[in-house]
């Protein structure tokens, strides 16, 4: 059954994980919630500005399905895709914002270029607010890349500053519908940081599977020591994203 909701001629913020946009969601006055599978869409106000917020779950397939479902019903004037990412360059450290000048899909090598006006607006905003940021391209991969060597190699091969798991499909879907878009990601893991492989321990929404976490730590107890650092890195990356999103929404005319 399809849900009907009024058309939206404003900003749509798109993220994979609840954790990436949790503070912004908490600040919203939500007027409408639509539960797709697997995505959830919220429409409401923040700072007295009407916005939409879409959370899809991890990966290209979930992002594409959720975004298409929303865009079948709504026509935003612009799309801001946000989230955590891994660094491919030593100049992009923890919590730094990556303004996606371009996005490339690793396997197909399809390349998408951000809308110039939105990118310049994001750059100007970061400069005014003195946010730590870099302008560069992002490569979208289909897996968690934990190895520092592999992250650096992806950056060198694709000439990118960072890697993520959804940006290319957001760019593709938005470009097909001629909706201006910009990608702003925040570094969770610097290029020299090795992540534990917890992929089987996490739901597509990013929430932990407690029993799987216990089983994983029983097999690899050394990963237990890495968890506090990952939590700290996530908090730093989330803070940067939240500050940017708040400033972006407040800047909407």
C-alpha positions in Angstrom: 0.0 0.0 0.0 1.4 3.4 -1.0 1.3 6.3 1.5 0.2 9.6 0.3 1.8 12.8 1.6 1.9 16.3 0.4 4.5 17.3 -2.1 7.7 18.8 -0.7 9.5 21.7 -2.4 12.4 22.0 -0.1 15.5 20.3 1.3 15.8 16.6 1.5 18.5 15.3 3.8 19.5 11.7 3.1 21.6 9.4 5.3 22.2 5.7 5.7 22.4 5.5 9.5 20.3 6.8 12.3 23.4 7.5 14.2 24.7 9.9 11.5 21.6 12.2 11.9 20.4 11.4 15.4 20.9 15.0 16.8 19.1 16.6 13.8 16.2 14.1 14.0 15.9 15.0 17.8 15.6 18.7 16.9 12.9 18.2 14.3 9.3 18.8 14.9 8.0 15.8 12.8 4.7 16.3 11.1 4.7 13.1 9.0 6.5 9.8 9.2 6.4 7.2 6.4 7.8 3.7 6.9 9.1 2.2 3.7 11.0 -1.0 3.7 13.8 -0.6 4.7 13.8 3.2 4.8 12.0 5.7 7.1 11.1 9.2 5.9 10.4 12.1 8.2 8.9 15.4 7.2 8.8 18.4 9.5 10.5 21.5 10.7 13.8 22.5 12.2 14.7 26.1 13.0 11.3 26.9 11.5 12.4 25.5 8.1 10.6 22.7 6.4 12.8 19.7 5.6 12.6 16.1 4.8 14.9 13.5 6.4 15.4 10.0 4.8 17.2 7.2 6.6 17.7 4.1 4.5 20.1 1.6 6.0 23.6 0.7 4.8 24.5 0.0 1.2 23.7 1.0 -2.4 20.6 -1.3 -2.7 18.8 0.1 0.4 19.8 3.7 -0.4 18.5 3.4 -4.0 15.2 1.7 -3.0 14.5 4.2 -0.3 15.4 7.3 -2.3 13.4 6.2 -5.3 10.3 5.5 -3.1 10.5 9.0 -1.6 11.1 10.7 -5.0 8.1 9.0 -6.5 6.0 11.0 -4.1 8.0 14.2 -3.5 10.0 16.7 -5.4 12.7 18.4 -3.2 14.5 21.4 -4.5 17.8 19.9 -3.4 19.3 16.8 -1.8 22.0 16.9 0.9 23.5 13.5 1.4 25.4 13.2 4.7 27.1 10.4 6.6 30.3 8.9 8.0 33.2 8.0 5.6 36.7 6.7 5.7 39.7 8.8 4.7 41.9 8.0 1.7 44.3 10.8 2.4 46.5 11.9 5.3 45.2 15.5 4.9 41.7 14.4 5.8 41.7 13.6 9.5 39.2 12.6 12.1 36.0 14.7 12.0 37.0 16.6 8.9 34.1 17.4 6.5 34.6 16.1 2.9 32.7 18.3 0.4 32.1 15.9 -2.5 33.2 17.7 -5.6 32.6 14.4 -7.4 31.6 10.9 -6.7 32.8 7.8 -8.4 31.5 4.2 -8.2 34.4 1.8 -7.6 33.5 -1.0 -9.9 31.8 0.7 -12.8 33.9 3.9 -12.5 30.9 5.9 -13.3 31.6 9.5 -12.2 29.1 12.1 -11.0 29.8 15.8 -10.5 28.1 17.8 -7.7 25.9 20.8 -8.5 28.4 23.7 -8.6 26.2 26.2 -6.7 25.5 23.9 -3.8 29.2 22.9 -3.6 30.2 26.6 -3.5 27.6 27.3 -0.9 28.9 24.4 1.3 32.4 25.7 0.9 31.5 29.2 1.8 29.5 28.0 4.9 32.5 25.9 6.1 34.8 28.9 5.7 32.4 31.2 7.6 31.9 28.8 10.4 35.6 27.8 10.5 34.7 24.1 10.1 37.6 21.7 9.3 36.9 20.6 5.7 38.4 19.4 2.4 37.0 19.6 -1.1 37.5 16.5 -3.1 36.0 13.4 -4.6 34.6 10.3 -2.9 34.7 6.7 -4.0 31.7 4.5 -3.3 32.5 0.9 -2.4 30.4 -2.2 -1.7 32.1 -3.3 1.6 33.7 -2.0 4.8 37.3 -1.2 4.0 39.3 -1.6 7.2 42.9 -1.8 6.0 44.9 1.5 5.9 46.8 0.1 2.9 43.5 -0.5 1.0 42.1 2.9 1.9 45.2 4.6 0.6 45.2 2.5 -2.5 41.6 3.3 -3.3 42.4 7.0 -2.9 45.3 6.7 -5.3 43.5 4.7 -8.0 40.4 6.8 -8.0 42.0 10.2 -7.1 39.6 10.5 -4.1 39.9 12.0 -0.6 37.4 9.5 1.1 35.4 6.4 0.6 31.8 5.5 1.5 29.1 3.0 0.7 26.1 5.1 -0.7 27.1 8.4 -2.3 27.3 7.2 -5.9 23.8 5.9 -6.0 22.4 9.2 -4.4 24.2 11.1 -7.1 22.9 8.8 -9.8 19.3 8.9 -8.7 19.3 12.7 -8.2 21.0 13.4 -11.5 18.6 11.2 -13.4 15.7 13.3 -11.9 17.6 16.6 -12.4 17.5 17.4 -8.7 20.5 19.4 -7.5 22.6 17.5 -5.0 25.7 17.8 -2.8 27.4 15.2 -0.7 29.0 16.1 2.7 30.6 13.4 4.6 32.6 13.3 7.9 35.7 11.3 8.5 35.1 8.5 11.0 38.3 6.5 10.4 41.5 8.3 9.3 43.5 6.7 6.6 46.0 5.1 9.1 43.3 3.7 11.4 42.5 0.0 11.0 38.9 -0.9 11.7 37.8 -4.2 13.2 35.6 -6.2 10.8 32.3 -6.0 12.7 30.1 -6.2 9.5 28.3 -9.3 10.7 27.6 -7.7 14.1 25.7 -4.7 12.8 22.1 -4.4 11.5 21.6 -2.6 8.1 20.4 0.4 10.2 23.7 0.5 11.9 22.5 -0.8 15.2 24.5 -3.6 16.9 23.4 -7.2 17.1 24.3 -7.9 20.8 24.6 -11.7 20.5 26.8 -11.4 17.4 29.0 -8.8 19.0 29.6 -11.2 22.0 30.4 -14.1 19.7 32.8 -11.9 17.6 34.6 -10.7 20.7 34.9 -14.2 22.0 36.6 -15.2 18.8 38.6 -11.9 18.5 39.0 -10.5 22.0 41.7 -8.0 20.8 38.8 -6.1 19.0 37.3 -5.2 22.4 40.1 -2.7 23.0 39.2 -1.0 19.7 35.6 -0.3 20.5 36.0 2.7 22.8 38.1 4.4 20.1 35.5 3.7 17.4 32.8 5.2 19.7 35.0 8.3 20.2 35.6 8.6 16.4 31.9 8.3 15.7 31.1 11.0 18.2 33.6 13.4 16.6 32.3 12.6 13.1 28.7 13.0 14.2 29.4 16.3 15.8 31.0 17.7 12.7 28.0 16.6 10.6 25.5 18.0 13.0 27.2 21.4 13.1 27.2 21.5 9.3 23.6 20.4 8.9 22.4 22.9 11.5 24.2 25.7 9.7 23.0 24.5 6.3 19.4 24.4 7.3 19.6 27.8 9.0 21.1 29.2 5.8 18.1 28.1 3.7 16.4 31.2 2.4 
